[in-house]
Amino acid sequence: MSKLLIIAVLLIAGYFFFNPSAKLDSVTKPESTISTETTPNDSEASGNPGTTETSRYRTNHASELAEAQSPRRILFFYASWCPTCIPADKILASSQSSLPSDVIIYRLNYNDTDTDQVEKDLAKKYGVTYQHTYVQIDESGEVVTKWNGGALSELLANLKP
């Protein structure tokens, strides 16, 4: 059992050591410091940076998912304590301009103390059993594809038309 724990710790440490996009300083920053591309007026109006109608990476907007007009919607199930979710979250938030114009990513809290009922229901609906899971859904809310792990390059590689 202790050998498995040591291997897991080494794998996680190796991820941050060998992955230049996963800097350790991003792990220690609180989630609230992650910024997204918005205009000052949009952020001030909503009170939540990165949650405007023009943002392609949306946080705290699970309730608008049913009304979304974007043909390609990605649900990013993360947890604030997850060591691979934190850098992925930061990369996605800062790389919105690299996303295709018809893609919107909804960051959903998978398993934290502040996970709300809408997020819990979505995780159950799409069979998400652990954090750092992506689910692409169509306009009807049906699963197009689903995968675990990765950040921007993996997301772009896994997107379906």
Residue, then its C-alpha position, 0 to 999 in steps of 0.5 A: m500500500s505504501k509503495l502505491l502512495i509513493i508512486a502516486v506522489l512521484l507521478i504527481a510531482g513528475y507532472f509538475f516538474f516535467n510539464p512546463s505549462a503546470k507551474l507550481d506557483s499556479v497550485t498555490k494561488p487561490e482560485s479567485t486570482i485566476s483571471t479570464e478575458t473580459t472587458p472591465n464593464d462586463s466584469e463589473a456588471s456581472g460581479n464575476p470575472g470570466t462569466t460574461e456572455t462573450s467569454r468562452y470559458r465560463t465559471n459559475h454559470a451552470s444554470e445557463l447551460a440549457e439556454a446556451q446557443s453554442p453548438r459545441r459545449i464542453l463541461f469541465f468538471y474540476a475540484s479546487w483541491c485537484p493538483t491537475c485541475i488547477p493548472a488546467d483551469k488556469i490555462l483554459a482561462s487564459s487561452q480563450s482566444s485559442l478556442p474555436s469561436d463556436v466552443i464554450i467551456y463551462r467549469l463545473n465544481y465536481n466535488d468541493t464543499d461549495t459544489d451546488q446542486v446544479e453541478k452535482d446533478l450534472a455530474k450525476k447525469y453525465g456519469v462523472t466519477y472523478q475530477h478533471t473530466y471533460v464532457q462535450i455535449d450537443e444542443s440537446g444535452e446529449v454526450v458527444t464525447k467524454w475524456n479525462g485529464g489534459a488542458l488546452s491541447e487535449l481539449l482541442a484534440n478531443l473536440k468533435p464537430 
